[in-house]
Amino acid sequence: MVIKTGIKCPLCGGKAVLSKSSINLFKGIITLKENPIYECIKCEEKFATGDIVDKTLEKARKNFGFTRQIISSGGSLAITLPSDLSEYYGFEQGEKIRLVPKSEKELSIIIQ
């Protein structure tokens, strides 16, 4: 994917140049630094193209992950959730979630 250094602003038709900006995702849990974004010289509007959005989402998915150790709890195995992730989703003790196998290496968590 090639990102052009200058394009036409979709709002005012002025010249927009590529710059870098920090972006906060997931209610500020993740900050992606030096993310590409266009800024219009004429109207000062900041915007992203579809390619930039795709690249940003790919970067977020890659960086927004938690490594947790499987622990033993009674006769079962358990995984703890980080407090900021629990807070983001509003999890509370006793709440139910559903685990859905996607493949041998991937598992989805469905909030019920």
C-alpha positions as CSV (number, residue, x, y, z in Angstrom):
1,M,0.0,0.0,0.0
2,V,1.4,3.4,-1.0
3,I,0.3,6.4,0.8
4,K,0.5,9.7,-1.2
5,T,2.2,12.7,0.5
6,G,-0.5,15.1,-0.8
7,I,-4.1,14.8,-1.9
8,K,-7.2,17.0,-2.5
9,C,-9.3,17.7,0.6
10,P,-12.7,16.1,0.3
11,L,-14.3,19.0,2.3
12,C,-13.0,22.2,0.7
13,G,-11.0,21.0,-2.3
14,G,-7.8,22.5,-0.9
15,K,-4.4,20.7,-0.7
16,A,-4.1,18.2,2.1
17,V,-0.6,17.0,3.1
18,L,0.4,13.8,5.0
19,S,1.4,14.3,8.6
20,K,1.7,12.2,11.7
21,S,-0.6,12.3,14.7
22,S,-1.3,10.2,17.8
23,I,-4.7,8.5,17.8
24,N,-6.5,7.1,20.9
25,L,-8.5,3.9,20.5
26,F,-10.7,1.8,22.8
27,K,-11.6,4.7,25.1
28,G,-7.9,5.7,25.4
29,I,-6.6,2.2,26.4
30,I,-4.4,2.2,23.3
31,T,-2.5,5.2,21.8
32,L,-1.0,4.7,18.4
33,K,1.8,7.2,18.0
34,E,3.0,8.7,14.7
35,N,0.0,7.5,12.8
36,P,-0.3,8.8,9.3
37,I,-3.2,11.3,8.7
38,Y,-3.9,14.0,6.1
39,E,-4.3,17.7,7.2
40,C,-5.8,20.3,4.8
41,I,-3.7,23.4,4.5
42,K,-6.8,25.5,3.6
43,C,-9.5,24.4,6.1
44,E,-7.2,22.6,8.6
45,E,-9.5,19.5,8.6
46,K,-7.8,16.2,9.5
47,F,-8.9,13.0,7.8
48,A,-7.8,9.6,6.8
49,T,-8.2,7.6,3.6
50,G,-9.5,4.0,3.5
51,D,-5.9,2.7,3.1
52,I,-4.8,4.7,6.2
53,V,-7.8,3.4,8.2
54,D,-7.0,-0.2,7.2
55,K,-3.3,0.2,8.1
56,T,-4.3,1.8,11.5
57,L,-6.8,-1.0,12.3
58,E,-4.1,-3.6,11.4
59,K,-1.6,-1.9,13.7
60,A,-4.2,-1.7,16.5
61,R,-5.1,-5.4,16.2
62,K,-1.4,-6.3,16.3
63,N,-0.7,-4.1,19.3
64,F,-3.9,-4.6,21.2
65,G,-3.4,-8.0,22.7
66,F,-2.8,-9.4,26.2
67,T,-0.6,-12.4,27.0
68,R,-2.0,-14.2,29.9
69,Q,-0.8,-17.4,31.7
70,I,-3.3,-20.2,32.1
71,I,-3.7,-20.9,35.9
72,S,-5.3,-23.6,37.9
73,S,-8.4,-22.8,39.9
74,G,-9.9,-25.7,41.8
75,G,-10.3,-28.6,39.3
76,S,-10.4,-26.2,36.3
77,L,-8.1,-24.0,34.3
78,A,-8.6,-20.3,34.3
79,I,-7.5,-17.1,32.5
80,T,-7.4,-13.8,34.3
81,L,-8.5,-10.6,32.5
82,P,-6.5,-7.3,32.9
83,S,-8.4,-4.7,34.9
84,D,-8.3,-2.1,32.0
85,L,-9.8,-4.7,29.6
86,S,-12.5,-5.7,32.2
87,E,-13.3,-2.0,32.7
88,Y,-13.5,-1.3,29.0
89,Y,-16.1,-4.1,28.5
90,G,-17.8,-3.5,31.9
91,F,-17.2,-7.0,33.1
92,E,-18.4,-7.8,36.6
93,Q,-17.8,-10.9,38.8
94,G,-20.4,-13.6,38.1
95,E,-21.2,-12.3,34.5
96,K,-21.3,-14.9,31.9
97,I,-19.3,-15.1,28.6
98,R,-19.4,-17.7,25.9
99,L,-16.2,-19.3,24.5
100,V,-16.5,-20.2,20.8
101,P,-13.7,-22.2,19.1
102,K,-12.8,-20.7,15.7
103,S,-9.9,-23.0,14.9
104,E,-7.3,-25.1,16.7
105,K,-5.4,-21.9,17.5
106,E,-8.2,-19.3,17.8
107,L,-10.9,-18.8,20.4
108,S,-13.6,-16.1,20.4
109,I,-15.2,-14.6,23.5
110,I,-18.8,-13.6,23.2
111,I,-20.3,-11.3,25.8
112,Q,-23.8,-12.4,26.8
